[in-house]
Amino acid sequence: MTDPTTFDAGAEFDRQVANLIALGYPALAGVDPEQFTARLAPLRAAAAGSAAPDPEGGRLPSCWW
């Protein structure tokens, strides 16, 4: 069983990419799902290397807006 307090940024990134694919974003970008995933692959390394959110310690996820 997975500890619910741990945060796996790589898995979260993969989950979000899967959601974007399911919502049809690759077609909107004019690529197939494999190309879409490949184009986002460099961002996965950055996301997976980021520190886990720690609201108690003052670290929250960044907002892009």
Secondary structure as GFF3:
##gff-version 3
##sequence-region A 1 65
A	DSSP	alpha_helix	9	22	.	.	.	ID=ss1
A	DSSP	alpha_helix	25	29	.	.	.	ID=ss2
A	DSSP	alpha_helix	33	48	.	.	.	ID=ss3
A	DSSP	three_ten_helix	55	57	.	.	.	ID=ss4
###
